[in-house]
Amino acid sequence: MSAQRRRKASEREKLRMRTLADALHTLRNYLPPVYSQRGQPLTKIQTLKYTIKYISELTELLDSVERA
């Protein structure tokens, strides 16, 4: 692989990682404070797991309201 191709690939990867980090930061902002750990930032995996859990809880809440 030429140096120019490696550089372009590296730039694309940096942009991809920056975009992913921005998306995870946005998700963290939507999670309730109960999911954060004593002011510690959540890891990527924790953010995704807690987001799935939070969506499930909201879905259950909506389902229970619709049944009432």
ZIDA-V827456 format. One record per pair of residues at least 24 apart in sequence whose ideal C-beta (glycine too) atoms are under 6 Angstrom apart, sorted by the first residue. I is the first residue (numbers start at 1). GAP is how many residues later the second one is. If there is no record, write none. Layout:
I,GAP
I,GAP
This chain:
27,24
